[in-house]
Amino acid sequence: MSPNPSPSLFTAGHDATLLDEVKNRLRDVPDFPKPGILFKDVTPVLADPHLFHRVVDAMAAPFRGQRIDRVVAVESRGFLFGAPIALTLHAGFAPARKPGKLPWRTRTERYALEYGEDGLQLHEDAVGRGDRVLIVDDLLATGGTAQATQRLVTALGAEVVGYSFLISLDFLPGRERLGRDKVCALLSY
């Protein structure tokens, strides 16, 4: 496998059954968290231990053999997938959290939202110089949060090998913003 797995490699090894099962278990919640948003609720996938295990394996699969040192997952649903993916890849885990949530010295990265801005933090020792990092979250939309996480990781001297998402909203610019060749998503809408 190439150092930067392509999206087609991500789903090539998985049968349509897994993809159909995940699609059938996701719950669409209209107008959450605000009117006009169709929220993709992942909790029904998490509730099925067999399906959850298969999803974690599928999200980790493109990065096996890539010598991942750390999985950095984005608050908060990213933690649900990132921690078991880290275990699957025999890598350490680091949470990227909203400001004020981490107890030790942190590095902060601000990023723009549709209306205003937000921020993410990593502990200063979350990743080391030269570490190979996989960034994980549940959903890729515009890519702003993942890109802020990437800036944190590289500011600490580590290399982002790729990104793994359960869902990618391909009508939004996330893949282009992060680099199509580094983004893997189990489902695309």
Solvent accessible surface area in square Angstrom, and as a share of the most:
residue,aa,sasa,rsa
1,M,131,0.58
2,S,57,0.37
3,P,92,0.58
4,N,52,0.27
5,P,0,0.00
6,S,37,0.24
7,P,38,0.24
8,S,78,0.50
9,L,82,0.41
10,F,1,0.01
11,T,44,0.25
12,A,80,0.62
13,G,70,0.67
14,H,43,0.19
15,D,87,0.45
16,A,70,0.54
17,T,77,0.45
18,L,8,0.04
19,L,36,0.18
20,D,73,0.38
21,E,59,0.27
22,V,0,0.00
23,K,96,0.41
24,N,123,0.63
25,R,96,0.35
26,L,17,0.09
27,R,126,0.46
28,D,72,0.37
29,V,48,0.27
30,P,94,0.59
31,D,85,0.44
32,F,103,0.43
33,P,96,0.61
34,K,87,0.37
35,P,117,0.73
36,G,73,0.70
37,I,69,0.35
38,L,99,0.49
39,F,39,0.16
40,K,30,0.13
41,D,19,0.10
42,V,1,0.00
43,T,69,0.40
44,P,21,0.13
45,V,0,0.00
46,L,38,0.19
47,A,77,0.60
48,D,35,0.18
49,P,106,0.67
50,H,125,0.56
51,L,2,0.01
52,F,50,0.21
53,H,115,0.51
54,R,57,0.21
55,V,0,0.00
56,V,8,0.05
57,D,46,0.24
58,A,1,0.01
59,M,0,0.00
60,A,0,0.00
61,A,31,0.24
62,P,3,0.02
63,F,2,0.01
64,R,109,0.40
65,G,79,0.76
66,Q,16,0.07
67,R,175,0.64
68,I,13,0.06
69,D,55,0.29
70,R,77,0.28
71,V,0,0.00
72,V,0,0.00
73,A,0,0.00
74,V,3,0.01
75,E,36,0.16
76,S,61,0.40
77,R,91,0.33
78,G,0,0.00
79,F,49,0.20
80,L,77,0.38
81,F,0,0.00
82,G,0,0.00
83,A,38,0.29
84,P,37,0.23
85,I,0,0.00
86,A,3,0.02
87,L,140,0.70
88,T,36,0.21
89,L,22,0.11
90,H,169,0.76
91,A,17,0.13
92,G,28,0.27
93,F,74,0.31
94,A,4,0.03
95,P,38,0.24
96,A,0,0.00
97,R,63,0.23
98,K,63,0.27
99,P,52,0.33
100,G,73,0.70
101,K,111,0.47
102,L,23,0.12
103,P,125,0.78
104,W,113,0.39
105,R,146,0.53
106,T,37,0.22
107,R,100,0.37
108,T,59,0.34
109,E,40,0.18
110,R,111,0.40
111,Y,16,0.06
112,A,78,0.61
113,L,86,0.43
114,E,136,0.61
115,Y,174,0.66
116,G,54,0.52
117,E,103,0.46
118,D,36,0.18
119,G,0,0.00
120,L,1,0.00
121,Q,24,0.11
122,L,0,0.00
123,H,38,0.17
124,E,69,0.31
125,D,95,0.49
126,A,13,0.10
127,V,6,0.03
128,G,30,0.29
129,R,203,0.74
130,G,55,0.53
131,D,24,0.13
132,R,34,0.12
133,V,0,0.00
134,L,0,0.00
135,I,0,0.00
136,V,0,0.00
137,D,17,0.09
138,D,7,0.04
139,L,49,0.25
140,L,4,0.02
141,A,30,0.23
142,T,62,0.36
143,G,5,0.05
144,G,7,0.06
145,T,42,0.24
146,A,5,0.04
147,Q,44,0.20
148,A,0,0.00
149,T,0,0.00
150,Q,49,0.22
151,R,82,0.30
152,L,1,0.01
153,V,0,0.00
154,T,58,0.34
155,A,53,0.41
156,L,20,0.10
157,G,19,0.18
158,A,8,0.06
159,E,85,0.38
160,V,7,0.04
161,V,3,0.02
162,G,0,0.00
163,Y,6,0.02
164,S,0,0.00
165,F,2,0.01
166,L,0,0.00
167,I,1,0.00
168,S,1,0.01
169,L,30,0.15
170,D,59,0.31
171,F,149,0.62
172,L,58,0.29
173,P,71,0.44
174,G,1,0.01
175,R,12,0.04
176,E,102,0.46
177,R,106,0.39
178,L,18,0.09
179,G,24,0.23
180,R,120,0.44
181,D,76,0.39
182,K,55,0.23
183,V,0,0.00
184,C,0,0.00
185,A,4,0.03
186,L,3,0.02
187,L,4,0.02
188,S,56,0.36
189,Y,84,0.32
